[in-house]
Amino acid sequence: MAHNTSSDSDDEIAKSRPMIFSHEKPIHEILGGGKVADLLLWRDRNVSAAILLGISTIWFLFEVVEYNLVTFLCHTSITTMLAIYLWSTLADILKWNGPQFLESILEESLFKDLAFIIHRRLNQLLRIFLHISCGTDLPLFLLVIVSLYILSVIGTFFDFINLLYIGFLCIQTLPIVYDRYEEEINNLGGHMIVDLRRKYRWFKKRYLNKIPRGPLKEKKIT
């Protein structure tokens, strides 16, 4: 009879298999629905690829070539100024159109969208962090603790620039991967959560329930 109860509880867990990321809105709306979301989901492949190539080049210069930040900025400025000077000079000699500069090179809306997304995501992460820290879901609490510890160990093998670059690669690739393979990722994550809950129930039944507890004192109603 106990065996049937255990199997029924396992079936109940399997039927209520959670999604690793449950959401009603499309990924594009969750990411803000603006130009930043378009970049993260590779809606404009040329711009997203150019940003990825630019960040990868900067990482290569700092980590592989071991450029200093001040030297890098100075060399970049010198190269840009020389290129503009040659362009202007050749344009005067060959009667070409010279370089035209816009009053606003970077659009203000791009920074507003980025700041809005960062602000909203940080608030969501803080709420999730506080909710998990309360211990209402002990398996999830333990999973986050172990994951953070593993991340701290991994962090000892990389410097700050490498961690930033790895984080950028995750931001640039994970949203598009999840958008394309959402069902497969949710199924895999659901199976992992179900397996974790089963192990926690076994651990609770085998050890936690056997811990002696004192009698509960009745609250006095005044």
Secondary structure, 3 states (H helix, E strand, C coil): CHHHHHHHHHHHHHHCCCCCCCCCCCHHHHCCCCHHHHHHCCCCHHHHHHHHHHHHHHHHHHHHCCCCHHHHHHHHHHHHHHHHHHHHHHHHHHCCCCCCCCCCCCCHHHHHHHHHHHHHHHHHHHHHHHHHHCCCCHHHHHHHHHHHHHHHHHHCCCCHHHHHHHHHHHHHHHHHHHHHCHHHHHHHHHHHHHHHHHHHHHHHHHCHHHCCCCCCCCCCCC
